[in-house]
Amino acid sequence: MKERANGNRPEKDVDVLILTALQDELDAVLAVATGKAAWTSHRDSEDFRYFTREVANARGERFVVAAAWIGEKGERTAAIRGKQLLDDLEGLDGREGAGKHGRSRS
């Protein structure tokens, strides 16, 4: 697994975000296909770790998947962690106030 220094975000926009309630679930996601070596480790603005990798669909089109462990079970925790990570990831395109999909950041 490759690791990027704190503050070093993925080079491309993230297309799919997977959040897991348990560390074992995250480990299973990271082990799919070519295993953990295919993922790059990052730190978000709250210093939580998340992972990204580029994959291809059946037509050969490439897209980026991100995966993160939310730290505990629960809908509220998933919503809070998910929003925080989405806000960080959507800020990658460099436009202040809007994410990749044009949603306003508040």
N, C-alpha and C positions, 0 to 999 in steps of 0.2 A: 504494500500500500504506500502510495506517495503522500507526503504531507507538505502542506504549504504553511508558511509562517503566518502568525496571527495577523489579521487584517488583509491577507492576500486572498481575494475572492476568485471564484471561477472565472475563466476567460470568456465564457459564453453564457447567454441567458439560460436559466433553468426552465425546462418545459414540464417536468413532472416532479412533485414533491411527495415523498413517502414519509409519514410520521409513525413511529412505533411506540407502544406503551411500555414494552419490556426490552431490556438489552438483548435477550435471546432472540427476539423478533428482528431487531436490527442486524444482529450477527447473521441470521438466516437470509435476510435481504442482501447483505454484502457478499454472501457466499454463492449467490445465484450465478449461473453461467461460468465465467472465467475466474470467479472468486475475488477475495479482498484486494488482490494485487491490481485489479482494474480500476479501483476507486481511488480518489484523491481526497485526503482529509483537509478540512478547513475549520476555522473558528469564526463564529458570527459575532455581532456587536456585543453580545452578552457573554462572550468567551465560551459558548457551548460548541461542541464539536458536531459537524455534519460532514457528509461525504457526497461527492459527485462522480459521475462517470458518463461518458458518451456512449450511446448504443444506436444500433440501426434497426429500423422496422423491416418488414418483409419486402418493401420496395427499395430498400437500401438508403432511405432518407435517415439522416442522423438527427438525434435529439439528446438533450442532457437530462439526466435523472439525478435528483438529490434525495438523500435519505438521512433521517435524524431520529434519535431516541429522545422522547419528551421527558423522560426522567421519572414518570409515575403514571399510574392509570387515572382515567377520568376525562370526561368530555370537556370540562372547564379547562383543565391543564392542557389538553390537546389544542383547544381553541386559542388559548393565550400564547402557547409556544408556537403554534402554527402561524398565527398572525405576526408575531415578532420575526420569525424566520422569513416569512413571505415579504414583509416590509424590507428586510435586509436584502433579500435576493432581488426584489423588484427594483431596488435602487441601483442595480448594476448597470442599467442602460444610460446612466449619467444625467437623466432628465429629472430635475428637482420637481417633486410634487406628483409625479405619475410613474407608475410601474410599466412593465413590458406590455401589459394588456390594457393600458390606458386608464386603469383605476386610479382614482385620486387617493393619495396617501394622506392620512390625517394624524 
